[in-house]
Amino acid sequence: MKIAIIGAGIGGLTAAIALRRAGHEVAVHEAAPVLGDVGAGITITPNAWKGLASLGLGDVLAAAGDEVPQQAIRAHDTGAPILDIARGATTRSTYGAPYAMFHRADLHRLLVEAVGADKIVLNAPVEDAATLDADAVIAADGLKSVVRSTVFGNPPARFTGHVAWRGLVPADRLRPEAAAFGSVVWAGPGRVFVRYPVRHGALINLVGLTRTDQWRGEGWSNRVGMAEWLNEYAGWHDDVTSGIAATTDDSRMAWGLFARDPLPTWISGRIALLGDAAHPMLPFMGQGAAMAIEDAVMIGRAFAVSGNVTEAFARYEAARKPRTDFIQHQSLLGADRLQFEVAKTGLPPAETEDSLGIFHYDPATAEI
């Protein structure tokens, strides 16, 4: 079949690879005039890694990513240990795949290379998906999906009272202890701060998640000053504040987090949604990109075993929607678990990605 994909992000590109491997003709339509992705870190958890490896990308993932030896949760002020989760070989033996960190642009680039730049049409915004010359249209056009709003109706987004902050720091700007390999989360009342390495330790990715009574707009490209971010973490451990102080001006962003209820369906005739367009995720479970990758692998498998578009889309939605609805809900609850449960008790959160079994899932073998 001839399949059009709207959006050349992680989900859209992965879907293009999966559908081509299933024998279909694929074209990717991207609104941006040039290819690229934001300069930030991204986590590829074992469930997502298994999906990408099933598409023949295991070796390039291993070369580009940083497999962390452990994840740690620490007290926000003293840095006292709350929880240490062994990763590395332990995660591979438990879940059958690594837990790794990437610079988002590096992951995006390897997906572009796998698709082939000649299969991506740039500077090609799609105002009406129904006009595309294709047997099927897959909209992977992100959080603010045009296709979702025009075809499926846009459910109201509600500001959660949470703000995300991000920045990158060259590792040589930090003392060795503050740039140590591994993923560290500092948890405090109404605040979380995350640090992990990308590009083999050359850069340190920093993420803050805070609460506020003041509305803040949605979107990943809102520049923010260092003083404002530092003020949010006054009194926190020196590894947190020194990291913020070392962030580069061009990498420092902040944006409001908005929740959306699950759509009743992602399918309308020959049009389907995928990734954030279908199920925008809050970041508290770190599963936004993973769900898009899972969707993409599963939609490729659905088309491989179906005789027509209607059957393929029905298989895809039935296989994916219960899982993404569940993880959307768990991601919303994750803020309180870290920012209040942990801060109040000094104990690990009641539920984690591990305890919920999220990483056991394999989109290459799950029932379709």
C-alpha positions, 0 to 999 in steps of 0.5 A: 500500500501507499502510506503517508506519514505526517511528521518526521519526529521520532514516532513518524520516522520509526513508523516509516521504517516499520512500514517499509520493512512490511513491504509498503511504500512510505512518504513522510511529510514534514512541515519544517524546512530542514530536518533536525531535533531539539537539543535535549536528552531522551531516555530509551527504556527497555521496551522502546529499545526492543522495538527499535532493535526489532527494526535492525537498529540495535547496533547503531543504538548501542553506538550512540547511546549511554547505558547508565549503570544505575538510577538513584533517588536522593534527598533534595537538600542533603543528597541522602540516598532514598533508592538505588536501582541497578541498571546496566547488566541487571536491566538487560537480564531482567527485561531483555534490553538496555536502559540508555540515554541519548542526545535527542538529535543523535537519535533523530539523526540515526532514524533519518538515516534509516528512513533515507532523506529522499523519503522525507518531504520537507517544508510540507505542512499538511492542512487537510490529511484527507487530501493526501494521495495515499491509501492510508495516512498516519498522523505523527505530528506531535503534541499540538497535532493539526490532524487531531484537532481537525479530524478528531476534535481537540479535547481541552488541555488543562494546565496541571500546575507543573512546569518542566525546565531543561538545560544542557551542561558541558561536563567539563564545567562541573566538578567530577562528582556532579558529572558522574556517570549514571542517572540521579533524581533529587526529590523534594516537596513540589520539586524534582530534579533529574541529571543524566549524561548524553554523548558518552558523558560529554554533556550532562542533561538536566531536567527540573519539574516544579509546581506553580500557581501561575499559568505558563504556556505549553511548548518546548522552545520557551527560553528562560533565564538562569536566575529564574531557574535557580530561584526555583531550587533555592536551598537544594543540594549543590549538585543541583544548583551548580548544574543549573548555574552551568547550563548554556544559555541556548539550551535553557528552556521552561514550559507548562505541562498540560494534561489531556484525557484519552481520545475515544478513538485514534481512527477515522476512515483511512487516517490514524494518529500515532505518538503524542498526536494520539496520547500526549504524555506527561514526563513523570514516567519518562515514556512519551518517546517510548510510546511513540516507538511502540506505536510505530513498531505495532502499526508496522506489524498490523499492516504486515498481517492485514488485508486492508487499511481498516483491518490494520488500523483496527488491530493497531488501536486494539493492541495499543490503546489500553496500554497508552491509556494506562501509562497516560494515567500513571504519568499523571500520578507520577508527580505526586509520588516523587514530589510528595510521597518521597519528600514526606517519607524519605522512602521510595515511591509506591509505584515505579516503571519497574514495579508496574512492569512497563519495561517487560513489554516488547512491541515486536512480539506483543499480541496484534 
